[in-house]
Amino acid sequence: AVWKVMEQLKEEGYEIEAVRNRGYRLKSCPDVISESEILSVLQTEWAGRRTVCYKETDSTNNRARDAGEKDGVHGMLFAAERQSAGKGRRGRAWDSPGGSSIYMSILLRPDIRPAKAPMLTLVMGLSAAEGIKETTGVDAKIKWPNDIYWKDKKIAGILIENDLTGSQISQSIIGIGININQEEFHSSAPNPVSLRQITKKETDRMEVLNSVLEHIIDLYSRIENRETDIITKIQEYYLKAQYRKEGYHPYCDAKGEFTAKLIRVEPDGHLILKDKNGSLRKYAFKEVKYLL
């Protein structure tokens, strides 16, 4: 029985040394996304405690949705080594080659009103940016609403899909893709970059994954527990982490191009900009575009 397990571990990429009359010794671990690896490093309370991993799937968001429609539990994590049809915002495909990055989705059963759903966007953007910064030192910023940028290049993207039943959110699927150790990109997504390209060294994917989940649990739990002033605090954290927070920058809306300064992001998710004429402009998701 032990031999069979050792052979399985070898197939998964673990380097196992057999020592006669003594047993087996683990010499090195591969950089793989697997249930055993995730559970061995996770220090979270509920997110990811039940995990399903795939060597390849079309989209982890699709797998989370399937589970949510059946018996999927709050905090259930779905991760893949490779996605054949990864989802990005605005209908774009997410470049998802195997063995190099993080592709994961979290199934939530939010105990919040639909009007508060935009707070999930702030929480997830903050968690991804802080998790990256904490583990790699990279100064990750949030490009409204929830792309993660370094300078003018995109490190990560977040796709949130909420399902409503009556006046309640029945489930929320949080898809997170983080470019970790990729060297090349082949997709329609603009200006991508990986942490390896930024830091010039390989990054431990499990370390980043665990840190992001820990930040999600911290912020999400504080909202659920209705901590005093938590909405205001998250707004403040989110604004401080904004890409292009300082100065005037080019944007484009239905009326054309303009230059404006980022003022704030409201609890309902609206972006407030002030143009050079001093006028405040309020935008919902997809109503304004950053010009890079």
C-alpha positions in Angstrom: 0.0 0.0 0.0 2.8 2.4 0.8 4.6 1.6 -2.4 1.5 2.4 -4.4 1.2 5.8 -2.7 4.9 6.5 -3.4 4.5 5.6 -7.0 1.5 7.9 -7.3 3.5 10.8 -5.7 6.3 10.2 -8.2 3.8 10.4 -11.1 2.7 13.8 -9.7 6.3 15.1 -9.7 7.4 14.5 -6.1 11.0 13.3 -5.9 11.0 10.2 -3.6 14.1 8.4 -2.5 13.7 4.7 -1.4 16.2 3.6 1.3 16.6 -0.2 1.7 15.2 -1.4 5.0 14.4 2.1 6.2 11.6 3.3 3.9 11.1 6.4 1.8 12.4 10.0 2.0 10.8 13.0 0.3 13.6 14.9 -1.5 11.7 17.6 -3.2 8.2 18.8 -3.9 6.9 19.9 -7.4 5.2 23.3 -7.9 1.8 21.7 -8.5 -1.8 22.8 -7.6 -3.3 19.7 -5.9 -5.7 19.1 -3.1 -3.0 17.7 -0.8 -0.7 20.6 -1.5 -3.3 23.2 -0.9 -4.6 21.6 2.3 -1.0 21.2 3.6 -0.2 24.9 3.4 -3.6 26.5 4.1 -3.9 28.2 7.4 -7.4 29.5 6.8 -10.5 28.9 8.9 -13.1 28.1 6.3 -12.1 29.2 2.8 -10.5 26.3 1.0 -11.1 23.8 3.7 -13.0 21.8 1.1 -11.1 21.9 -2.1 -11.4 20.4 -5.6 -8.4 20.5 -8.0 -8.2 19.7 -11.7 -5.2 19.1 -13.9 -7.3 20.7 -16.6 -10.8 22.1 -16.8 -12.6 24.7 -19.0 -13.1 27.2 -16.2 -13.0 27.0 -12.4 -15.9 29.4 -12.3 -18.0 26.8 -14.2 -17.0 24.1 -11.8 -17.9 26.3 -8.8 -21.3 27.1 -10.4 -22.0 23.4 -11.0 -21.2 22.7 -7.3 -23.2 25.7 -6.1 -26.3 24.3 -7.9 -25.9 21.0 -6.0 -24.3 20.6 -2.6 -21.4 23.1 -2.8 -20.6 24.6 0.6 -19.6 28.1 1.6 -15.9 28.7 1.1 -15.4 25.7 -1.2 -12.4 26.2 -3.4 -11.9 25.1 -7.0 -8.4 25.3 -8.6 -6.8 24.1 -11.8 -3.4 23.6 -13.2 -4.7 24.6 -16.6 -7.9 26.1 -18.0 -9.0 25.6 -21.6 -11.6 28.4 -21.5 -10.6 30.7 -18.7 -13.0 33.7 -18.2 -12.0 37.3 -18.1 -14.0 40.4 -17.8 -15.7 42.0 -20.8 -16.0 38.5 -22.4 -12.2 38.2 -22.8 -10.5 34.8 -22.5 -7.9 34.4 -19.7 -4.6 33.0 -20.8 -4.3 29.8 -18.7 -1.3 27.7 -19.5 -0.4 24.8 -17.2 2.0 24.7 -14.3 2.7 28.4 -14.0 0.0 30.5 -12.4 -3.1 30.4 -10.1 -6.5 29.8 -11.5 -9.1 29.4 -8.7 -12.7 30.1 -7.8 -14.4 30.4 -4.5 -18.0 29.6 -3.9 -19.6 31.9 -1.3 -23.1 31.9 0.2 -23.2 35.5 1.3 -25.3 36.6 4.2 -25.6 40.1 2.8 -28.3 42.0 0.9 -27.9 42.4 -2.9 -27.3 46.1 -2.4 -24.1 45.3 -0.5 -22.8 42.9 -3.2 -20.4 45.6 -4.6 -18.5 45.3 -1.4 -17.4 41.9 -2.5 -15.6 43.6 -5.4 -13.7 45.8 -3.0 -12.9 42.9 -0.7 -11.6 40.6 -3.4 -9.5 43.3 -5.1 -7.9 44.3 -1.8 -7.3 40.6 -0.8 -5.5 39.8 -4.1 -3.4 43.0 -4.0 -2.4 42.5 -0.4 -1.7 38.8 -0.8 0.7 39.5 -3.7 2.4 42.3 -1.9 2.8 40.3 1.3 4.4 37.3 -0.4 6.5 38.9 -3.1 7.0 42.6 -2.1 5.6 43.7 -5.5 3.7 47.0 -5.1 0.4 45.7 -6.5 -2.4 48.2 -7.2 -6.1 47.8 -7.9 -7.3 49.1 -11.3 -11.0 49.8 -10.7 -13.0 47.7 -10.3 -10.7 44.7 -9.6 -7.8 44.2 -12.0 -4.5 44.0 -10.2 -1.7 46.1 -11.8 2.0 46.7 -11.4 2.9 50.0 -13.0 0.9 49.8 -16.3 0.8 46.1 -16.6 -1.8 43.6 -15.4 -0.8 40.9 -12.9 -4.2 39.5 -12.0 -7.9 39.6 -12.8 -11.0 38.9 -10.8 -14.4 37.9 -12.1 -17.4 37.9 -9.7 -20.7 36.2 -10.7 -23.6 36.7 -8.4 -26.8 34.7 -8.5 -30.0 36.0 -7.0 -33.0 34.1 -5.7 -35.8 36.5 -5.0 -34.2 39.4 -3.0 -31.3 37.4 -1.7 -27.9 36.4 -3.2 -28.1 32.6 -3.4 -24.4 32.3 -4.3 -21.4 34.3 -5.3 -18.6 32.8 -7.4 -15.3 34.6 -7.2 -12.8 33.7 -10.0 -9.2 34.8 -9.5 -6.4 34.4 -12.0 -2.9 35.5 -11.0 0.1 35.4 -13.4 2.8 33.9 -11.3 5.7 32.2 -13.2 4.6 32.7 -16.8 7.3 33.8 -19.3 5.1 34.3 -22.3 1.5 35.3 -22.9 -0.8 34.3 -25.8 -4.2 35.9 -25.5 -6.2 39.0 -26.4 -5.8 40.5 -22.9 -3.8 43.7 -23.0 -0.4 44.4 -21.3 -0.1 41.2 -19.1 2.9 40.6 -16.8 3.8 37.8 -14.3 5.4 38.1 -10.9 8.4 36.2 -12.2 8.9 38.8 -14.9 8.7 41.6 -12.3 10.9 40.0 -9.5 13.2 38.1 -11.9 12.8 34.9 -9.8 10.3 32.1 -9.3 7.4 32.6 -6.9 5.8 29.9 -4.7 2.3 29.6 -6.0 1.0 28.0 -2.8 2.3 30.9 -0.7 0.5 33.4 -2.8 -2.7 31.4 -2.8 -2.7 31.0 1.0 -2.1 34.6 1.6 -4.9 35.8 -0.8 -7.3 33.4 1.0 -6.3 34.6 4.4 -7.0 38.2 3.4 -10.4 37.3 1.9 -11.4 35.5 5.2 -10.3 38.5 7.3 -12.2 41.2 5.3 -15.2 39.1 4.5 -15.7 37.9 8.0 -15.5 41.5 9.3 -18.3 42.4 7.0 -20.4 39.4 8.0 -19.8 40.2 11.6 -20.9 43.8 10.9 -17.8 45.2 12.6 -18.2 48.9 13.4 -17.2 51.2 10.5 -15.8 48.3 8.5 -17.4 49.5 5.2 -15.7 52.9 5.7 -12.4 51.2 6.5 -12.5 49.0 3.4 -13.3 52.0 1.3 -10.3 53.8 2.7 -8.0 50.7 2.1 -9.3 50.3 -1.4 -8.8 53.9 -2.3 -5.2 53.8 -1.0 -4.5 50.8 -3.1 -5.8 52.3 -6.3 -3.9 52.3 -9.6 -3.4 55.9 -10.8 -4.6 57.3 -7.5 -2.5 60.5 -7.8 -2.7 63.1 -10.5 -4.8 63.4 -13.7 -5.0 60.6 -16.2 -6.8 59.9 -19.5 -10.2 58.1 -19.6 -12.9 57.5 -22.1 -16.7 57.3 -21.7 -19.7 57.3 -24.1 -19.0 61.0 -24.9 -15.4 60.5 -25.7 -11.9 61.0 -24.2 -11.2 63.2 -21.2 -8.7 63.7 -18.4 -9.6 63.3 -14.8 -8.5 62.6 -11.3 -9.7 59.7 -9.2 -11.6 60.9 -6.2 -13.2 57.9 -4.5 -15.0 54.6 -5.0 -18.4 54.5 -3.3 -19.8 51.6 -1.2 -22.1 50.7 -4.1 -19.1 50.4 -6.4 -19.4 53.6 -8.4 -16.2 55.3 -9.5 -16.1 59.1 -8.9 -13.7 61.1 -11.1 -13.1 64.9 -11.3 -12.3 66.3 -14.7 -10.0 69.3 -15.3 -13.1 71.6 -15.4 -13.8 70.6 -11.7 -16.9 68.6 -12.6 -17.5 65.3 -10.7 -18.3 62.3 -12.9 -19.9 59.1 -11.6 -19.5 55.8 -13.3 -20.8 52.3 -12.9 -18.9 49.2 -14.1 -18.3 49.3 -17.9 -19.3 53.0 -18.3 -15.8 54.3 -18.3 -12.5 53.0 -19.6 -8.9 53.7 -18.5 -6.7 54.8 -21.5 -3.3 53.2 -21.1 
